[in-house]
């Protein structure tokens, strides 16, 4: 028997299967991305945490200035505040 029809049918089956797998995978990825985008909406708790983080960063900057500053200059500024 001639193997050509079997080769063609096997190739078509392989291509069809690959396309079906890709279609299901893309559908699954699109569904996952749509749920992530819905969940990405900022909540009140997330906004509160962002504000607290910003406040902590500002405090950290002040502490870094105090630690890395020269002692005489710090003492002068403290005396100026009195």
N, CA, C and O atoms as a printed pandas DataFrame, in Angstrom:
     atom_number atom_name residue_name chain_id  residue_number  x_coord  y_coord  z_coord
0              1         N          UNK        A               1    0.822   -1.185    0.000
1              2        CA          UNK        A               1    0.000    0.000    0.000
2              3         C          UNK        A               1    0.863    1.245    0.000
3              4         O          UNK        A               1    1.988    1.262    0.500
4              5         N          UNK        A               2    0.306    2.257   -0.565
5              6        CA          UNK        A               2    1.012    3.534   -0.645
6              7         C          UNK        A               2    0.872    4.274    0.697
7              8         O          UNK        A               2   -0.252    4.461    1.163
8              9         N          UNK        A               3    1.982    4.703    1.335
9             10        CA          UNK        A               3    1.909    5.366    2.642
10            11         C          UNK        A               3    1.510    6.839    2.555
11            12         O          UNK        A               3    1.336    7.484    3.590
12            13         N          UNK        A               4    1.363    7.381    1.358
13            14        CA          UNK        A               4    1.070    8.807    1.214
14            15         C          UNK        A               4   -0.243    9.217    1.891
15            16         O          UNK        A               4   -0.242   10.213    2.614
16            17         N          UNK        A               5   -1.361    8.507    1.701
17            18        CA          UNK        A               5   -2.589    8.947    2.381
18            19         C          UNK        A               5   -2.459    8.923    3.902
19            20         O          UNK        A               5   -3.004    9.791    4.584
20            21         N          UNK        A               6   -1.749    7.947    4.431
21            22        CA          UNK        A               6   -1.556    7.890    5.882
22            23         C          UNK        A               6   -0.703    9.056    6.377
23            24         O          UNK        A               6   -0.954    9.624    7.441
24            25         N          UNK        A               7    0.305    9.397    5.585
25            26        CA          UNK        A               7    1.169   10.529    5.930
26            27         C          UNK        A               7    0.364   11.830    5.923
27            28         O          UNK        A               7    0.500   12.655    6.827
28            29         N          UNK        A               8   -0.469   12.006    4.905
29            30        CA          UNK        A               8   -1.276   13.220    4.804
30            31         C          UNK        A               8   -2.284   13.286    5.943
31            32         O          UNK        A               8   -2.443   14.331    6.573
32            33         N          UNK        A               9   -2.967   12.172    6.210
33            34        CA          UNK        A               9   -3.939   12.149    7.302
34            35         C          UNK        A               9   -3.268   12.390    8.656
35            36         O          UNK        A               9   -3.808   13.104    9.500
36            37         N          UNK        A              10   -2.105   11.801    8.858
37            38        CA          UNK        A              10   -1.370   12.008   10.104
38            39         C          UNK        A              10   -0.939   13.461   10.267
39            40         O          UNK        A              10   -1.013   14.028   11.357
40            41         N          UNK        A              11   -0.489   14.052    9.163
41            42        CA          UNK        A              11   -0.081   15.464    9.208
42            43         C          UNK        A              11   -1.275   16.354    9.519
43            44         O          UNK        A              11   -1.175   17.257   10.348
44            45         N          UNK        A              12   -2.404   16.109    8.862
45            46        CA          UNK        A              12   -3.607   16.901    9.120
46            47         C          UNK        A              12   -4.086   16.734   10.565
47            48         O          UNK        A              12   -4.498   17.697   11.211
48            49         N          UNK        A              13   -4.023   15.499   11.055
49            50        CA          UNK        A              13   -4.423   15.256   12.440
50            51         C          UNK        A              13   -3.493   16.003   13.403
51            52         O          UNK        A              13   -3.961   16.596   14.375
52            53         N          UNK        A              14   -2.198   15.979   13.145
53            54        CA          UNK        A              14   -1.221   16.668   13.998
54            55         C          UNK        A              14   -1.429   18.171   13.978
55            56         O          UNK        A              14   -1.383   18.819   15.024
56            57         N          UNK        A              15   -1.658   18.730   12.800
57            58        CA          UNK        A              15   -1.886   20.175   12.697
58            59         C          UNK        A              15   -3.189   20.548   13.396
59            60         O          UNK        A              15   -3.242   21.541   14.123
60            61         N          UNK        A              16   -4.240   19.757   13.180
61            62        CA          UNK        A              16   -5.516   20.035   13.829
62            63         C          UNK        A              16   -5.423   19.969   15.335
63            64         O          UNK        A              16   -5.984   20.813   16.034
64            65         N          UNK        A              17   -4.727   18.985   15.836
65            66        CA          UNK        A              17   -4.550   18.840   17.282
66            67         C          UNK        A              17   -3.769   20.015   17.855
67            68         O          UNK        A              17   -4.124   20.555   18.903
68            69         N          UNK        A              18   -2.708   20.407   17.164
69            70        CA          UNK        A              18   -1.900   21.545   17.628
70            71         C          UNK        A              18   -2.734   22.816   17.662
71            72         O          UNK        A              18   -2.659   23.576   18.627
72            73         N          UNK        A              19   -3.529   23.058   16.624
73            74        CA          UNK        A              19   -4.375   24.248   16.599
74            75         C          UNK        A              19   -5.426   24.214   17.705
75            76         O          UNK        A              19   -5.731   25.245   18.305
76            77         N          UNK        A              20   -5.978   23.040   17.976
77            78        CA          UNK        A              20   -6.972   22.922   19.045
78            79         C          UNK        A              20   -6.342   23.208   20.405
79            80         O          UNK        A              20   -6.943   23.891   21.235
80            81         N          UNK        A              21   -5.156   22.700   20.635
81            82        CA          UNK        A              21   -4.460   22.947   21.903
82            83         C          UNK        A              21   -4.173   24.436   22.063
83            84         O          UNK        A              21   -4.371   24.993   23.143
84            85         N          UNK        A              22   -3.707   25.085   20.996
85            86        CA          UNK        A              22   -3.415   26.517   21.043
86            87         C          UNK        A              22   -4.679   27.329   21.311
87            88         O          UNK        A              22   -4.647   28.302   22.065
88            89         N          UNK        A              23   -5.791   26.930   20.693
89            90        CA          UNK        A              23   -7.041   27.654   20.879
90            91         C          UNK        A              23   -7.500   27.560   22.336
91            92         O          UNK        A              23   -7.892   28.564   22.929
92            93         N          UNK        A              24   -7.452   26.364   22.906
93            94        CA          UNK        A              24   -7.846   26.203   24.303
94            95         C          UNK        A              24   -6.911   26.960   25.235
95            96         O          UNK        A              24   -7.360   27.554   26.215
96            97         N          UNK        A              25   -5.616   26.943   24.940
97            98        CA          UNK        A              25   -4.653   27.643   25.798
98            99         C          UNK        A              25   -4.874   29.153   25.728
99           100         O          UNK        A              25   -4.849   29.825   26.759
100          101         N          UNK        A              26   -5.087   29.688   24.544
101          102        CA          UNK        A              26   -5.320   31.129   24.408
102          103         C          UNK        A              26   -6.607   31.546   25.114
103          104         O          UNK        A              26   -6.664   32.615   25.721
104          105         N          UNK        A              27   -7.629   30.715   25.037
105          106        CA          UNK        A              27   -8.887   31.007   25.711
106          107         C          UNK        A              27   -8.674   31.035   27.227
107          108         O          UNK        A              27   -9.215   31.891   27.927
108          109         N          UNK        A              28   -7.884   30.091   27.713
109          110        CA          UNK        A              28   -7.603   30.015   29.142
110          111         C          UNK        A              28   -6.795   31.237   29.609
111          112         O          UNK        A              28   -7.055   31.791   30.677
112          113         N          UNK        A              29   -5.821   31.643   28.802
113          114        CA          UNK        A              29   -4.993   32.802   29.158
114          115         C          UNK        A              29   -5.839   34.072   29.156
115          116         O          UNK        A              29   -5.721   34.890   30.069
116          117         N          UNK        A              30   -6.685   34.250   28.150
117          118        CA          UNK        A              30   -7.546   35.424   28.093
118          119         C          UNK        A              30   -8.469   35.483   29.308
119          120         O          UNK        A              30   -8.695   36.559   29.862
120          121         N          UNK        A              31   -8.990   34.364   29.715
121          122        CA          UNK        A              31   -9.870   34.318   30.877
122          123         C          UNK        A              31   -9.092   34.685   32.146
123          124         O          UNK        A              31   -9.592   35.427   32.991
124          125         N          UNK        A              32   -7.882   34.170   32.273
125          126        CA          UNK        A              32   -7.058   34.477   33.444
126          127         C          UNK        A              32   -6.690   35.956   33.476
127          128         O          UNK        A              32   -6.713   36.575   34.540
128          129         N          UNK        A              33   -6.355   36.524   32.331
129          130        CA          UNK        A              33   -5.996   37.939   32.286
130          131         C          UNK        A              33   -7.187   38.829   32.601
131          132         O          UNK        A              33   -7.025   39.870   33.238
132          133         N          UNK        A              34   -8.360   38.446   32.174
133          134        CA          UNK        A              34   -9.537   39.266   32.469
134          135         C          UNK        A              34   -9.844   39.254   33.962
135          136         O          UNK        A              34  -10.288   40.271   34.495
136          137         N          UNK        A              35   -9.627   38.152   34.646
137          138        CA          UNK        A              35   -9.857   38.116   36.087
138          139         C          UNK        A              35   -8.792   38.902   36.830
139          140         O          UNK        A              35   -9.079   39.482   37.877
140          141         N          UNK        A              36   -7.569   38.936   36.315
141          142        CA          UNK        A              36   -6.499   39.699   36.953
142          143         C          UNK        A              36   -6.785   41.180   36.819
143          144         O          UNK        A              36   -6.561   41.929   37.770
144          145         N          UNK        A              37   -7.271   41.630   35.673
145          146        CA          UNK        A              37   -7.560   43.037   35.472
146          147         C          UNK        A              37   -8.704   43.490   36.368
147          148         O          UNK        A              37   -8.699   44.621   36.853
148          149         N          UNK        A              38   -9.674   42.630   36.590
149          150        CA          UNK        A              38  -10.767   42.977   37.488
150          151         C          UNK        A              38  -10.251   43.093   38.910
151          152         O          UNK        A              38  -10.638   44.003   39.643
152          153         N          UNK        A              39   -9.382   42.180   39.302
153          154        CA          UNK        A              39   -8.841   42.192   40.660
154          155         C          UNK        A              39   -7.834   43.314   40.861
155          156         O          UNK        A              39   -7.514   43.640   42.004
156          157         N          UNK        A              40   -7.321   43.921   39.788
157          158        CA          UNK        A              40   -6.301   44.955   39.898
158          159         C          UNK        A              40   -6.889   46.312   40.261
159          160         O          UNK        A              40   -6.131   47.261   40.464
160          161         N          UNK        A              41   -8.194   46.440   40.348
161          162        CA          UNK        A              41   -8.805   47.708   40.734
162          163         C          UNK        A              41   -8.385   48.037   42.169
163          164         O          UNK        A              41   -8.460   47.178   43.048
164          165         N          UNK        A              42   -7.943   49.282   42.409
165          166        CA          UNK        A              42   -7.453   49.624   43.745
166          167         C          UNK        A              42   -8.572   49.619   44.776
167          168         O          UNK        A              42   -9.626   50.222   44.573
168          169         N          UNK        A              43   -8.330   48.945   45.858
169          170        CA          UNK        A              43   -9.299   48.894   46.950
170          171         C          UNK        A              43   -8.912   49.924   48.005
171          172         O          UNK        A              43   -7.831   50.510   47.950
172          173         N          UNK        A              44   -9.804   50.134   48.957
173          174        CA          UNK        A              44   -9.524   51.097   50.028
174          175         C          UNK        A              44   -8.323   50.655   50.852
175          176         O          UNK        A              44   -7.503   51.474   51.268
176          177         N          UNK        A              45   -8.231   49.351   51.081
177          178        CA          UNK        A              45   -7.109   48.834   51.872
178          179         C          UNK        A              45   -5.784   49.055   51.140
179          180         O          UNK        A              45   -4.772   49.392   51.756
180          181         N          UNK        A              46   -5.802   48.862   49.827
181          182        CA          UNK        A              46   -4.583   49.053   49.045
182          183         C          UNK        A              46   -4.166   50.528   49.053
183          184         O          UNK        A              46   -2.981   50.839   49.167
184          185         N          UNK        A              47   -5.141   51.432   48.932
185          186        CA          UNK        A              47   -4.828   52.859   48.976
186          187         C          UNK        A              47   -4.275   53.267   50.333
187          188         O          UNK        A              47   -3.362   54.088   50.415
188          189         N          UNK        A              48   -4.830   52.693   51.396
189          190        CA          UNK        A              48   -4.331   52.974   52.735
190          191         C          UNK        A              48   -2.891   52.497   52.898
191          192         O          UNK        A              48   -2.063   53.198   53.479
192          193         N          UNK        A              49   -2.599   51.313   52.389
193          194        CA          UNK        A              49   -1.233   50.793   52.470
194          195         C          UNK        A              49   -0.271   51.653   51.657
195          196         O          UNK        A              49    0.868   51.862   52.075
196          197         N          UNK        A              50   -0.707   52.153   50.509
197          198        CA          UNK        A              50    0.150   53.019   49.709
198          199         C          UNK        A              50    0.445   54.322   50.432
199          200         O          UNK        A              50    1.569   54.822   50.382
200          201         N          UNK        A              51   -0.568   54.879   51.110
201          202        CA          UNK        A              51   -0.349   56.111   51.879
202          203         C          UNK        A              51    0.621   55.868   53.031
203          204         O          UNK        A              51    1.516   56.674   53.286
204          205         N          UNK        A              52    0.431   54.750   53.719
205          206        CA          UNK        A              52    1.340   54.426   54.825
206          207         C          UNK        A              52    2.764   54.220   54.324
207          208         O          UNK        A              52    3.719   54.641   54.976
208          209         N          UNK        A              53    2.910   53.583   53.182
209          210        CA          UNK        A              53    4.234   53.371   52.610
210          211         C          UNK        A              53    4.884   54.700   52.256
211          212         O          UNK        A              53    6.075   54.896   52.500
212          213         N          UNK        A              54    4.107   55.618   51.678
213          214        CA          UNK        A              54    4.650   56.941   51.335
214          215         C          UNK        A              54    5.088   57.684   52.593
215          216         O          UNK        A              54    6.135   58.331   52.600
216          217         N          UNK        A              55    4.289   57.594   53.658
217          218        CA          UNK        A              55    4.650   58.243   54.920
218          219         C          UNK        A              55    5.927   57.634   55.504
219          220         O          UNK        A              55    6.794   58.359   55.992
220          221         N          UNK        A              56    6.043   56.322   55.456
221          222        CA          UNK        A              56    7.252   55.665   55.969
222          223         C          UNK        A              56    8.485   56.060   55.154
223          224         O          UNK        A              56    9.571   56.226   55.708
224          225         N          UNK        A              57    8.316   56.208   53.859
225          226        CA          UNK        A              57    9.452   56.624   53.025
226          227         C          UNK        A              57    9.903   58.029   53.388
227          228         O          UNK        A              57   11.100   58.304   53.458
228          229         N          UNK        A              58    8.929   58.932   53.623
229          230        CA          UNK        A              58    9.317   60.291   54.013
230          231         C          UNK        A              58   10.058   60.275   55.351
231          232         O          UNK        A              58   11.048   60.986   55.522
232          233         N          UNK        A              59    9.585   59.470   56.293
233          234        CA          UNK        A              59   10.265   59.366   57.586
234          235         C          UNK        A              59   11.664   58.771   57.436
235          236         O          UNK        A              59   12.607   59.198   58.101
236          237         N          UNK        A              60   11.783   57.788   56.560
237          238        CA          UNK        A              60   13.086   57.172   56.327
238          239         C          UNK        A              60   14.075   58.169   55.740
239          240         O          UNK        A              60   15.254   58.156   56.093
240          241         N          UNK        A              61   13.602   59.032   54.849
241          242        CA          UNK        A              61   14.482   60.053   54.270
242          243         C          UNK        A              61   14.989   60.989   55.353
243          244         O          UNK        A              61   16.162   61.360   55.357
244          245         N          UNK        A              62   14.111   61.371   56.272
245          246        CA          UNK        A              62   14.522   62.238   57.377
246          247         C          UNK        A              62   15.548   61.530   58.254
247          248         O          UNK        A              62   16.548   62.130   58.647
248          249         N          UNK        A              63   15.307   60.264   58.563
249          250        CA          UNK        A              63   16.255   59.519   59.391
250          251         C          UNK        A              63   17.603   59.355   58.691
251          252         O          UNK        A              63   18.647   59.446   59.338
252          253         N          UNK        A              64   17.595   59.118   57.398
253          254        CA          UNK        A              64   18.855   59.007   56.656
254          255         C          UNK        A              64   19.627   60.317   56.698
255          256         O          UNK        A              64   20.852   60.312   56.812
256          257         N          UNK        A              65   18.920   61.436   56.608
257          258        CA          UNK        A              65   19.590   62.742   56.701
258          259         C          UNK        A              65   20.214   62.926   58.069
259          260         O          UNK        A              65   21.329   63.433   58.190
260          261         N          UNK        A              66   19.489   62.511   59.101
261          262        CA          UNK        A              66   20.012   62.658   60.463
262          263         C          UNK        A              66   21.245   61.789   60.665
263          264         O          UNK        A              66   22.232   62.238   61.248
264          265         N          UNK        A              67   21.195   60.554   60.191
265          266        CA          UNK        A              67   22.301   59.615   60.424
266          267         C          UNK        A              67   23.535   60.003   59.618
267          268         O          UNK        A              67   24.656   59.907   60.117
268          269         N          UNK        A              68   23.340   60.433   58.391
269          270        CA          UNK        A              68   24.497   60.707   57.532
270          271         C          UNK        A              68   24.999   62.140   57.649
271          272         O          UNK        A              68   26.044   62.466   57.084
272          273         N          UNK        A              69   24.293   62.996   58.358
273          274        CA          UNK        A              69   24.689   64.393   58.483
274          275         C          UNK        A              69   25.854   64.533   59.459
275          276         O          UNK        A              69   26.080   63.669   60.305
276          277         N          UNK        A              70   26.581   65.626   59.327
277          278        CA          UNK        A              70   27.701   65.876   60.240
278          279         C          UNK        A              70   27.153   66.267   61.611
279          280         O          UNK        A              70   26.149   66.974   61.700
280          281         N          UNK        A              71   27.803   65.812   62.673
281          282        CA          UNK        A              71   27.282   66.063   64.034
282          283         C          UNK        A              71   27.169   67.558   64.376
283          284         O          UNK        A              71   26.216   67.963   65.042
284          285         N          UNK        A              72   28.119   68.370   63.934
285          286        CA          UNK        A              72   28.080   69.790   64.269
286          287         C          UNK        A              72   26.877   70.476   63.619
287          288         O          UNK        A              72   26.222   71.316   64.234
288          289         N          UNK        A              73   26.605   70.114   62.400
289          290        CA          UNK        A              73   25.484   70.716   61.682
290          291         C          UNK        A              73   24.156   70.297   62.323
291          292         O          UNK        A              73   23.239   71.108   62.452
292          293         N          UNK        A              74   24.063   69.034   62.718
293          294        CA          UNK        A              74   22.852   68.553   63.389
294          295         C          UNK        A              74   22.650   69.262   64.704
295          296         O          UNK        A              74   21.534   69.679   65.014
296          297         N          UNK        A              75   23.686   69.407   65.473
297          298        CA          UNK        A              75   23.589   70.091   66.755
298          299         C          UNK        A              75   23.167   71.537   66.530
299          300         O          UNK        A              75   22.343   72.061   67.280
300          301         N          UNK        A              76   23.714   72.185   65.520
301          302        CA          UNK        A              76   23.365   73.585   65.210
302          303         C          UNK        A              76   21.878   73.691   64.835
303          304         O          UNK        A              76   21.194   74.608   65.288
304          305         N          UNK        A              77   21.384   72.777   64.026
305          306        CA          UNK        A              77   19.980   72.809   63.634
306          307         C          UNK        A              77   19.054   72.546   64.828
307          308         O          UNK        A              77   17.994   73.162   64.941
308          309         N          UNK        A              78   19.457   71.625   65.721
309          310        CA          UNK        A              78   18.659   71.340   66.914
310          311         C          UNK        A              78   18.617   72.566   67.821
311          312         O          UNK        A              78   17.568   72.903   68.370
312          313         N          UNK        A              79   19.765   73.234   67.977
313          314        CA          UNK        A              79   19.800   74.449   68.782
314          315         C          UNK        A              79   18.953   75.546   68.147
315          316         O          UNK        A              79   18.332   76.348   68.844
316          317         N          UNK        A              80   18.934   75.571   66.828
317          318        CA          UNK        A              80   18.119   76.582   66.137
318          319         C          UNK        A              80   16.632   76.340   66.321
319          320         O          UNK        A              80   15.842   77.280   66.229
320          321         N          UNK        A              81   16.238   75.121   66.575
321          322        CA          UNK        A              81   14.828   74.820   66.786
322          323         C          UNK        A              81   14.364   75.156   68.203
323          324         O          UNK        A              81   13.162   75.253   68.450
324          325         N          UNK        A              82   15.290   75.334   69.125
325          326        CA          UNK        A              82   14.925   75.605   70.531
326          327         C          UNK        A              82   14.524   77.021   70.729
327          328         O          UNK        A              82   14.188   77.418   71.845
